[in-house]
Amino acid sequence: MSSTNALEVLIQALRRLPGVGVKSAQRMAFHLMQHDRAGAEALSAALHDAAQNVHHCARCHTFTEDDICSTCLDPERDASRLCVVETPADQSALERTGAFKGLYFVLMGRLSPLDGIGPKEIGLHKLMERASDGVVQEVILATNFNAEGEATAHVLSEALKSRGLHVTRLARGVPVGSELEYVDLSTIAHALVDRR
Amino acid sequence: MSSTNALEVLIQALRRLPGVGVKSAQRMAFHLMQHDRAGAEALSAALHDAAQNVHHCARCHTFTEDDICSTCLDPERDASRLCVVETPADQSALERTGAFKGLYFVLMGRLSPLDGIGPKEIGLHKLMERASDGVVQEVILATNFNAEGEATAHVLSEALKSRGLHVTRLARGVPVGSELEYVDLSTIAHALVDRR
């Protein structure tokens, strides 16, 4: 492939995408060059536009093109409840349920000391400030239910409670539609403890 | 994710890459926005540059930024042997062996009537012209050894032989380093027939 430098540069650039190795990058580059030049130009423009214009919401820290995102500005939202999630994808999942009408705070990560991600990197100080605005009555921790997400929830919970805030966590239990026989034991144990 | 249009456009643009679904596209977009804006800009520039400057070599049909690629222009190459491959990736694999010093013709595809890819789409006419330049003595068919690659090799072979050209095919046989016990039976059968 030494015959074309532009193609080699493109393959190397595609490898910076998460989960894309050298074979996938080659396949993507050849596909775009052979079958979808318009797609290549569209992706080029979209990347440039997003890199220039997308930044963090000043209130909830999610991605937005404005100073404050449309969710934070929505007067229909219940400002007394603040839901803390790890990523915009998690926020999107919660939004799609239609079951939550409060506001969000997006950590843009989770505590992971081994990767050098501490309280500062996930914006703990900013969350404290946001949750202490006098309007927020309840902080709902919706970090993931894996080791790092649970650790993050624990640290946030301690910090928020020390400010006298009411902190809750999404319920753990048996997923809807599942049969007990096939549910893992620690989930059943949690569902037993948290029975209502 | 409705809060930011630029991000939504980027996710849709990423989905045009082969093998990228909506989850992967989201993950890629968030990764670039959160951790690698420079990568997003680099990929944007590389895509635009490649889409503008990469086209097909006038002689061998591979990707190049010049009119004729560096391989075709190399005077050290043995112009009497022409190797026909499906893609630049296949050409690259052959080049890395260091065992072939002739020239190439890249089909940029394979015969696949169900997908509407016929002799015209793989440049059969162009290959005929290229192989009939009076210098080429032998055409080596190095299409893949799957059904479509074999069918392509058959069609090309018939057409080239009708022009009186000497046509050969890469040898089928037992891969280097393999144990017979684990080699599939049709490969062993072919290796028996083609024994030397």
HADDOCK unambig.tbl for C-alpha pairs under 7 A between the chains (distance, minus, plus):
assign (segid A and resid 1 and name CA) (segid B and resid 88 and name CA) 6.86 0.50 0.50
assign (segid A and resid 1 and name CA) (segid B and resid 92 and name CA) 5.90 0.50 0.50
assign (segid A and resid 3 and name CA) (segid B and resid 64 and name CA) 5.94 0.50 0.50
assign (segid A and resid 3 and name CA) (segid B and resid 69 and name CA) 6.03 0.50 0.50
assign (segid A and resid 3 and name CA) (segid B and resid 70 and name CA) 5.66 0.50 0.50
assign (segid A and resid 4 and name CA) (segid B and resid 63 and name CA) 6.80 0.50 0.50
assign (segid A and resid 4 and name CA) (segid B and resid 64 and name CA) 4.91 0.50 0.50
assign (segid A and resid 4 and name CA) (segid B and resid 65 and name CA) 5.81 0.50 0.50
assign (segid A and resid 6 and name CA) (segid B and resid 46 and name CA) 6.86 0.50 0.50
assign (segid A and resid 6 and name CA) (segid B and resid 49 and name CA) 6.53 0.50 0.50
assign (segid A and resid 6 and name CA) (segid B and resid 50 and name CA) 5.20 0.50 0.50
assign (segid A and resid 6 and name CA) (segid B and resid 54 and name CA) 6.99 0.50 0.50
assign (segid A and resid 7 and name CA) (segid B and resid 50 and name CA) 5.97 0.50 0.50
assign (segid A and resid 9 and name CA) (segid B and resid 46 and name CA) 6.25 0.50 0.50
assign (segid A and resid 10 and name CA) (segid B and resid 43 and name CA) 6.74 0.50 0.50
assign (segid A and resid 10 and name CA) (segid B and resid 46 and name CA) 4.93 0.50 0.50
assign (segid A and resid 10 and name CA) (segid B and resid 47 and name CA) 6.15 0.50 0.50
assign (segid A and resid 10 and name CA) (segid B and resid 50 and name CA) 6.93 0.50 0.50
assign (segid A and resid 13 and name CA) (segid B and resid 39 and name CA) 6.96 0.50 0.50
assign (segid A and resid 13 and name CA) (segid B and resid 42 and name CA) 6.39 0.50 0.50
assign (segid A and resid 13 and name CA) (segid B and resid 43 and name CA) 4.95 0.50 0.50
assign (segid A and resid 13 and name CA) (segid B and resid 46 and name CA) 6.90 0.50 0.50
assign (segid A and resid 14 and name CA) (segid B and resid 43 and name CA) 6.45 0.50 0.50
assign (segid A and resid 16 and name CA) (segid B and resid 39 and name CA) 6.45 0.50 0.50
assign (segid A and resid 17 and name CA) (segid B and resid 28 and name CA) 5.87 0.50 0.50
assign (segid A and resid 18 and name CA) (segid B and resid 28 and name CA) 5.92 0.50 0.50
assign (segid A and resid 28 and name CA) (segid B and resid 17 and name CA) 5.86 0.50 0.50
assign (segid A and resid 28 and name CA) (segid B and resid 18 and name CA) 5.93 0.50 0.50
assign (segid A and resid 33 and name CA) (segid B and resid 51 and name CA) 6.56 0.50 0.50
assign (segid A and resid 37 and name CA) (segid B and resid 51 and name CA) 5.77 0.50 0.50
assign (segid A and resid 39 and name CA) (segid B and resid 13 and name CA) 6.95 0.50 0.50
assign (segid A and resid 39 and name CA) (segid B and resid 16 and name CA) 6.47 0.50 0.50
assign (segid A and resid 40 and name CA) (segid B and resid 47 and name CA) 5.67 0.50 0.50
assign (segid A and resid 40 and name CA) (segid B and resid 48 and name CA) 6.92 0.50 0.50
assign (segid A and resid 40 and name CA) (segid B and resid 51 and name CA) 6.49 0.50 0.50
assign (segid A and resid 41 and name CA) (segid B and resid 47 and name CA) 6.59 0.50 0.50
assign (segid A and resid 41 and name CA) (segid B and resid 48 and name CA) 5.71 0.50 0.50
assign (segid A and resid 41 and name CA) (segid B and resid 51 and name CA) 6.76 0.50 0.50
assign (segid A and resid 42 and name CA) (segid B and resid 13 and name CA) 6.39 0.50 0.50
assign (segid A and resid 43 and name CA) (segid B and resid 10 and name CA) 6.74 0.50 0.50
assign (segid A and resid 43 and name CA) (segid B and resid 13 and name CA) 4.96 0.50 0.50
assign (segid A and resid 43 and name CA) (segid B and resid 14 and name CA) 6.46 0.50 0.50
assign (segid A and resid 44 and name CA) (segid B and resid 44 and name CA) 3.97 0.50 0.50
assign (segid A and resid 44 and name CA) (segid B and resid 45 and name CA) 6.67 0.50 0.50
assign (segid A and resid 44 and name CA) (segid B and resid 47 and name CA) 5.58 0.50 0.50
assign (segid A and resid 44 and name CA) (segid B and resid 48 and name CA) 5.88 0.50 0.50
assign (segid A and resid 45 and name CA) (segid B and resid 44 and name CA) 6.66 0.50 0.50
assign (segid A and resid 46 and name CA) (segid B and resid 6 and name CA) 6.86 0.50 0.50
assign (segid A and resid 46 and name CA) (segid B and resid 9 and name CA) 6.24 0.50 0.50
assign (segid A and resid 46 and name CA) (segid B and resid 10 and name CA) 4.92 0.50 0.50
assign (segid A and resid 46 and name CA) (segid B and resid 13 and name CA) 6.91 0.50 0.50
assign (segid A and resid 47 and name CA) (segid B and resid 10 and name CA) 6.14 0.50 0.50
assign (segid A and resid 47 and name CA) (segid B and resid 40 and name CA) 5.67 0.50 0.50
assign (segid A and resid 47 and name CA) (segid B and resid 41 and name CA) 6.59 0.50 0.50
assign (segid A and resid 47 and name CA) (segid B and resid 44 and name CA) 5.58 0.50 0.50
assign (segid A and resid 48 and name CA) (segid B and resid 40 and name CA) 6.93 0.50 0.50
assign (segid A and resid 48 and name CA) (segid B and resid 41 and name CA) 5.72 0.50 0.50
assign (segid A and resid 48 and name CA) (segid B and resid 44 and name CA) 5.88 0.50 0.50
assign (segid A and resid 49 and name CA) (segid B and resid 6 and name CA) 6.55 0.50 0.50
assign (segid A and resid 50 and name CA) (segid B and resid 6 and name CA) 5.21 0.50 0.50
assign (segid A and resid 50 and name CA) (segid B and resid 7 and name CA) 5.96 0.50 0.50
assign (segid A and resid 50 and name CA) (segid B and resid 10 and name CA) 6.93 0.50 0.50
assign (segid A and resid 51 and name CA) (segid B and resid 33 and name CA) 6.56 0.50 0.50
assign (segid A and resid 51 and name CA) (segid B and resid 37 and name CA) 5.77 0.50 0.50
assign (segid A and resid 51 and name CA) (segid B and resid 40 and name CA) 6.50 0.50 0.50
assign (segid A and resid 51 and name CA) (segid B and resid 41 and name CA) 6.76 0.50 0.50
assign (segid A and resid 63 and name CA) (segid B and resid 4 and name CA) 6.80 0.50 0.50
assign (segid A and resid 64 and name CA) (segid B and resid 3 and name CA) 5.97 0.50 0.50
assign (segid A and resid 64 and name CA) (segid B and resid 4 and name CA) 4.94 0.50 0.50
assign (segid A and resid 65 and name CA) (segid B and resid 4 and name CA) 5.85 0.50 0.50
assign (segid A and resid 69 and name CA) (segid B and resid 3 and name CA) 6.08 0.50 0.50
assign (segid A and resid 70 and name CA) (segid B and resid 3 and name CA) 5.70 0.50 0.50
assign (segid A and resid 88 and name CA) (segid B and resid 1 and name CA) 6.88 0.50 0.50
assign (segid A and resid 92 and name CA) (segid B and resid 1 and name CA) 5.91 0.50 0.50
